[in-house]
């Protein structure tokens, strides 16, 4: 009996030790998670080494060099000449980086959005119209938080963030979802306004439409089997390239070096269009494979044939961001007394020129 009582006391003593040990374990687990989320994604083996944009690699280019009239105008002067965009009015209503599109400028903006959406849905992407604000969990899931918190607009009362891109709400549709393998690949597209503080962006490279706080963008997102994500990446790069070709714009595709990629990226291809009037290349799209970086945060999984739970891969790309596309369309297609429009836009815009 004495031995049994001794064992009971020993068990009671051990039970008393469990709560503080569990609390310490929870604290250590929380610290571990904080350390893990501070680490960027690992670059894929195809990513070129380097620290700056000068180390990015041009993998191919296309399109023709535009033949411009003498003394070509930059898009901000063309916008004023044809009454398409009022930058000063936007500054009055809100502030710099919030342009007001007027008459044919507004119609061209709307026509481009519809053309991009149609181009994507014909390629098998399902269109969504997601919310323009997301909660902290959504921002964390796609890697905007905590990395890009300073670049996002925050609604303090409700603790929502204005989206920097529709990638955030689209990918989070599948947060905490176990996807059936038969449902793969998941292909989504959406048009939304996008909001970015662009803190620290100053100087000549931000003039006109080159860098805005609010802009329109059509996005494509894929959630795919991990064995097929690089084939999906190649397909998305070709998709965006065909879209640029259809607009008759001179472009180049760059594979970004490790130092120029985003926090969440495993590999990224940037598309740049040549602005003939400004004599420089402007980024108009990024196509990225995140591998399991986002899906691990969001717990987007599937069961393989053995019944084992596996993480899926996520990808996204701009298809396309409108401000710099519009800028290059105006600049590269300008004539002395009108702006020619690419043939694919005639039916959408309702005319062949401005």
C-alpha positions in Angstrom: 0.0 0.0 0.0 2.8 2.4 0.9 4.5 1.7 -2.5 1.2 2.4 -4.3 0.8 5.7 -2.5 4.3 6.6 -3.3 3.6 6.0 -7.0 0.5 8.1 -6.8 2.4 11.0 -5.3 5.0 10.6 -8.0 2.4 10.8 -10.8 0.8 13.8 -9.2 4.2 15.5 -9.0 4.8 14.7 -12.7 1.4 16.1 -13.6 2.2 19.3 -11.8 5.3 19.7 -13.9 3.5 19.3 -17.3 1.7 22.8 -17.5 4.9 24.9 -17.1 6.8 22.6 -19.5 3.9 22.8 -22.0 3.9 26.6 -21.7 7.7 26.7 -22.3 7.2 24.4 -25.3 4.5 26.7 -26.7 6.9 29.7 -26.3 9.7 28.0 -28.0 7.4 26.9 -30.9 6.2 30.5 -31.2 9.8 31.7 -31.3 10.7 29.1 -33.9 7.8 30.1 -36.1 8.8 33.8 -35.9 12.3 32.9 -37.0 11.0 30.7 -39.8 8.8 33.4 -41.3 11.6 35.9 -41.3 13.5 33.6 -43.7 13.1 34.3 -47.5 12.3 31.5 -49.9 15.3 29.5 -51.3 16.2 30.4 -54.9 15.7 27.6 -57.5 18.9 26.2 -59.1 18.0 28.1 -62.3 18.3 31.5 -60.6 21.4 33.4 -61.7 23.7 34.6 -58.9 23.8 38.3 -58.3 22.8 41.2 -56.0 21.4 43.9 -58.3 19.2 44.3 -61.4 22.5 44.6 -63.4 22.9 40.8 -62.7 19.6 39.8 -64.2 19.8 37.7 -67.4 17.9 38.5 -70.6 16.6 35.2 -71.8 14.9 36.5 -75.0 13.4 39.6 -76.6 10.8 40.3 -79.3 8.7 42.9 -81.0 9.8 45.6 -83.4 11.5 48.9 -82.7 8.7 51.5 -83.2 9.1 54.2 -85.9 8.2 57.4 -84.2 7.7 60.9 -85.6 10.3 63.6 -85.0 10.4 64.8 -81.4 8.2 62.1 -79.9 6.2 63.0 -76.8 6.3 61.1 -73.5 3.0 59.6 -72.4 2.2 62.4 -69.9 2.4 65.0 -72.7 0.3 62.7 -75.0 -2.3 62.3 -72.2 -2.6 66.1 -72.0 -2.6 66.6 -75.7 -5.5 64.1 -76.3 -7.2 64.8 -72.9 -6.8 61.1 -71.7 -5.4 61.4 -68.2 -5.4 64.3 -65.7 -2.5 63.9 -63.2 -3.1 67.2 -61.5 -6.8 66.5 -60.9 -5.8 63.2 -59.2 -3.3 65.2 -57.1 -6.2 67.6 -56.1 -8.6 64.8 -55.2 -6.2 62.5 -53.4 -2.5 63.1 -53.9 0.3 62.3 -56.3 0.2 58.8 -57.8 -3.6 58.8 -58.2 -4.4 59.8 -61.8 -7.8 60.5 -63.2 -8.6 58.8 -66.6 -10.9 60.8 -68.8 -13.2 60.1 -71.8 -11.1 58.0 -74.3 -8.4 57.4 -71.7 -11.0 55.8 -69.4 -12.4 53.8 -72.4 -9.0 52.6 -73.4 -8.3 51.5 -69.8 -11.5 49.6 -69.6 -10.9 48.1 -73.1 -7.5 46.8 -72.1 -8.9 45.2 -68.9 -11.6 43.4 -70.8 -9.1 42.2 -73.5 -6.7 40.9 -70.9 -9.5 39.0 -69.0 -10.8 37.5 -72.3 -7.3 36.5 -73.3 -6.8 34.7 -69.9 -10.2 33.0 -69.8 -9.8 31.7 -73.3 -6.6 30.0 -72.1 -8.5 28.2 -69.3 -8.2 30.6 -66.4 -11.4 31.0 -64.3 -12.4 34.7 -63.6 -12.9 35.8 -60.1 -13.9 39.2 -58.6 -12.3 39.1 -55.1 -12.4 41.6 -52.2 -10.1 44.6 -52.4 -9.2 44.4 -48.7 -7.7 41.4 -46.9 -7.0 40.4 -43.3 -3.6 39.8 -41.7 -3.8 36.0 -42.2 -4.2 36.5 -46.0 -1.3 39.0 -46.2 0.9 36.5 -44.2 -0.2 33.6 -46.4 1.2 35.1 -49.6 4.3 36.6 -48.0 3.3 40.3 -48.1 3.4 40.2 -44.3 5.7 40.7 -42.5 8.1 41.5 -45.4 6.1 44.3 -47.2 4.0 45.7 -44.4 5.4 49.3 -44.9 4.4 49.2 -48.6 0.7 48.4 -47.9 -2.2 50.7 -47.0 -3.6 49.7 -43.6 -7.2 50.3 -42.5 -6.6 50.8 -38.8 -10.1 50.6 -37.4 -10.8 47.1 -38.9 -7.2 45.9 -39.3 -7.6 45.2 -43.0 -5.0 45.8 -45.7 -5.8 47.2 -49.2 -4.5 44.6 -51.7 -1.2 45.3 -53.5 -2.3 42.7 -56.1 -5.2 40.3 -56.6 -2.7 37.4 -56.1 -3.3 37.9 -52.3 -7.1 37.2 -52.2 -7.0 34.7 -55.1 -4.4 32.4 -53.6 -6.1 32.7 -50.1 -9.3 31.2 -51.6 -7.6 27.9 -51.0 -6.1 28.6 -47.6 -6.6 25.6 -45.2 -8.1 23.6 -48.1 -7.1 20.0 -48.9 -7.5 20.0 -52.7 -8.4 16.8 -54.6 -5.7 15.9 -57.1 -8.3 15.6 -59.8 -9.1 19.3 -59.4 -5.5 20.3 -60.4 -4.3 22.5 -61.9 -6.3 25.4 -60.4 -6.1 28.4 -62.8 -7.5 31.8 -61.7 -7.6 35.3 -63.1 -8.9 38.6 -61.8 -9.0 42.3 -62.5 -8.7 44.5 -59.5 -7.4 48.0 -58.6 -4.1 47.6 -56.7 -2.8 49.8 -53.9 0.9 50.4 -53.0 2.4 53.0 -50.8 5.7 52.9 -52.8 7.4 54.5 -49.8 10.8 55.9 -50.8 10.1 56.1 -54.5 11.1 59.6 -55.8 12.7 61.2 -58.8 12.3 61.2 -62.6 11.4 57.4 -62.8 8.1 58.0 -61.0 6.7 60.6 -63.5 3.3 60.1 -65.2 2.2 56.4 -65.1 5.6 55.0 -64.3 4.9 54.5 -60.6 1.5 54.9 -59.0 -0.1 54.4 -55.6 -3.4 53.1 -57.2 -3.4 51.2 -60.5 -5.3 48.6 -62.4 -4.0 45.1 -63.0 -5.2 41.8 -64.4 -3.5 38.8 -62.7 -3.2 35.1 -63.3 -2.6 32.6 -60.5 -2.1 28.8 -60.5 -2.1 26.2 -57.8 -0.5 23.0 -59.2 1.0 19.6 -58.4 4.6 20.0 -57.2 5.9 17.9 -60.1 4.3 20.2 -62.7 5.0 23.7 -61.4 8.0 24.4 -63.6 6.0 23.3 -66.7 3.2 25.6 -65.5 5.8 28.4 -65.1 7.0 28.0 -68.7 3.4 28.0 -69.9 2.6 31.2 -68.0 5.7 33.0 -69.4 4.7 32.0 -72.9 1.1 33.2 -72.1 2.3 36.7 -71.1 4.7 36.8 -74.0 1.9 36.1 -76.5 -0.2 38.9 -74.9 2.6 41.4 -75.3 3.1 40.3 -78.9 -0.6 40.9 -79.7 -0.1 44.5 -78.5 2.7 45.1 -81.0 5.1 46.2 -78.2 8.9 45.7 -78.1 9.7 43.6 -75.1 12.4 41.5 -73.3 12.2 38.7 -70.7 14.6 38.7 -67.8 15.4 35.9 -65.3 16.0 37.7 -62.1 19.1 37.1 -60.0 18.8 36.0 -56.4 19.4 39.5 -55.0 16.6 41.1 -57.1 13.8 38.6 -56.4 11.1 39.0 -53.8 11.1 37.6 -50.3 8.7 34.8 -51.3 10.0 33.9 -54.8 11.8 30.7 -55.8 12.2 32.0 -59.4 10.9 35.1 -61.2 10.8 36.2 -64.8 10.3 40.0 -65.4 8.8 41.3 -68.6 9.9 44.8 -69.7 8.6 46.9 -72.6 10.7 49.5 -74.3 9.3 53.0 -73.9 10.6 54.7 -77.1 9.8 58.3 -76.1 11.5 57.9 -72.7 14.2 55.7 -74.2 14.1 53.1 -71.3 12.8 49.7 -70.4 9.7 49.6 -68.1 8.7 46.5 -66.1 5.1 45.5 -67.0 4.8 41.9 -65.6 6.5 39.5 -63.2 5.8 35.7 -63.4 6.8 33.8 -60.3 7.0 30.2 -59.0 6.8 30.3 -55.2 7.0 26.5 -55.0 5.8 25.6 -51.4 6.6 29.0 -49.7 3.0 30.3 -49.9 1.2 26.9 -49.7 3.1 26.0 -46.5 2.0 29.2 -44.9 -1.6 28.7 -46.1 -1.6 24.9 -45.6 -2.8 24.3 -49.2 -2.4 20.5 -49.6 -3.4 17.4 -51.4 -3.3 13.6 -50.7 -0.9 11.7 -53.1 -1.7 8.2 -54.4 -0.2 6.7 -51.2 -2.6 8.8 -49.1 0.2 11.0 -47.8 -0.5 14.7 -47.3 1.7 16.9 -49.6 2.0 20.7 -50.2 1.0 22.1 -53.5 3.0 24.7 -55.5 1.6 28.2 -56.2 2.5 30.6 -59.1 1.3 34.0 -60.2 1.9 36.6 -62.9 0.7 40.0 -64.1 -1.3 39.6 -67.2 -1.0 42.6 -67.4 -0.4 45.7 -65.2 -2.0 48.6 -67.0 -0.1 51.8 -66.2 3.2 51.1 -68.1 1.4 49.1 -70.8 -0.8 52.1 -71.4 2.2 54.5 -71.3 4.1 52.4 -73.9 1.0 52.0 -76.1 0.6 55.8 -76.3 4.3 56.5 -76.8 5.2 53.7 -79.2 2.2 54.0 -81.4 2.1 57.8 -81.6 1.9 59.6 -85.0 2.0 63.4 -85.6 -1.8 63.8 -85.3 -3.1 60.6 -83.7 -2.3 57.5 -81.8 -2.6 54.2 -83.7 -4.0 51.3 -81.7 -3.0 47.6 -82.2 -5.5 45.6 -84.2 -6.6 43.4 -81.3 -7.9 46.6 -79.5 -10.0 48.0 -82.3 -13.2 46.1 -81.4 -12.7 46.5 -77.7 -12.0 50.3 -78.0 -14.5 50.9 -80.7 -12.0 52.7 -83.0 -8.6 52.1 -84.6 -7.0 55.2 -83.3 -7.2 58.1 -80.8 
